[in-house]
């Protein structure tokens, strides 16, 4: 009779944690595309299946690119979609997909000096300071807006450490059908053997849009970040197609995602935009144009083409092609956050939530035993 009693115990946990169950790593990224006639995505070169009168796909300098319908997963056009290239900070999309479900945003954490060790030279930073207390939400602002590798380090430490985070990211990529990605450094910093592809990054971006927290963070244009002196300072999203900074015109309908740059990867960008009820996701990797902002202008051209060509091309593949089904088993489980490393926000008392769940579960067990066998002796 142990089974029913245990079921009553777990009821308390499920009642008190519906949000985690709804947005955790096990949620299916969404509807699947209808099967394409035959995927062209593993073939080199540019691929599109236009109907008569469809605008020509733009001639981009990027080494690899892809554009897809975010709802169905149908790939409208692509060039060298599975070519493995360094992803730079666009890999933070996979980091967020892996870590966000494990950390409630209101948790407060005091940063130790050891957590900031290992940040690579020349990394983009948001300004995380040792012995300063931050909300998890502050750190995510630092990741999405400033591409802060220092914020990534702290969040990784809160969920098991650098190496464990890389391993979970690898498992998450595989579960989503992103088979080109090799994770060596969770922040996207250049590391030997670290690669992804236009296909995989589009998969991550599409999955991120289905997580409300991810979607909110990636769309933020600006935020306040805690300073070393106890005050705050403003940070602005480095995705210039979102903000319109540095002479790059903002793109109408853009809903964000993530840009990146390293000397090894060049400029990379995963972007999504919505117009007239249709959402497109595009990846552009390493434009070879001499213009430093070419990644934004080439993404603009690709999105413009996609909105003009949607419904007038047959898919050349699907972002779901390598995903077997909804996530189950170990890959669907979020990592436990080490309780000893948390400082709790009074507004989100995590330990009291857990204690309440335990009490509710215990009460359910006691009721079951009383109904089954009568009063339980005490003392």
C-alpha positions, 0 to 999 in steps of 0.5 A: 500500500506504499504507492497511494501514500507516496502519491498523496505526498507528491500531490502537495508538490504538484499543487504548489509548483504548477508554474515549474511544471508548465515551463520546465525543460520537459515542455514540447517546443510546439506543433510540428511542421507537415513533412517536407517532400525531402529535406535539402538542409544537409546539402551545401549551398542555398536552397529554396522551393519558390512558387512562380512570382515569389521574390528572389531570396537575398544574396547574403555574405553570411557563411550560413543562414536560415529562416523558418516559420516559428509556429510550424517549424517549416524552413522557408530557405537556408544556406549551409544550414548544418554547417558547424561554426562557432556560435559566440553568444548566440549559444546563450539561447541554449544556456537559458533554455537549460537553466531558466526552469531551474531558478525562480527569478526572485531568488537572491544570491550573494556572489563569491569571488570564486564564482567569477573566476574563469571569465575569459579575457575580452569577455562581454561583462555586465559588471557582476561584483563579488560580495554583492547580492543580486536577484536571479532576474538581475543576472538574466537581464545581464545575460540577455541585454549585456551578454554578460559572461560574468552573469552566466558564470554565477547562474551556472554555479547556482545550478551545479557548476560550469562542467555540469551546465555544459553537459546539461546543455548538450543533453538539452540540444540533443533532445531538441533535435539540435545535433550539430551543437557541441558545448564546451563553454556555456557562455559561448566564449570561443573554445576548441571544438565548440560549434553550432549551426544555423539550424540548431540556433533557430531550433533554440530560438524557436523553443525560447519563444515558447518559454514566457520568461525567455521571451520576456527577457529577450525582448527587453530593450533596457533595464537597471542593474545593481551597481557595486556601490548599492545603487543601480545603472542602466543597461541596454540590449546589444541587439541593435536590430531591436534597439536601433543603436549605432545607426542600425534602424530597428526592425518593425515587429522584432521580438528579439532573441540574441546576438553574439560576437567573438574573434573566432565566430565573427558576428552571429544573430538569432532573431525573431519578428512578428507581423500580421499574425506570422512569426519568423525566426532567422539565423545569420552566422558570420557575414563576410561583408566588411561592414561591422553591422552586416549581421543586422542588415543581412538579417533584415533582408532575410526577414523582409524576404521571409514575410514576402515569401511566406505561403509562396514557397514549399518548405526545404526542411523542418526544425522538427526533423531530428526531434523524436517527440516531447522530452521525457526522462532525464533530459526533461528534468531541471537541475536542482539548485543547491539550497545552501547557495541561495538568499531568498527574496521575501516575496518568494520564500522558496524554502517556505514553499518547499516546507509547505509542500512537504507539510501538505504531502504529509497531511495527505499521508496522515489522512490516508493512513487514518482512513485506511487503518484508523488513528495512528498511535503517537508518543 
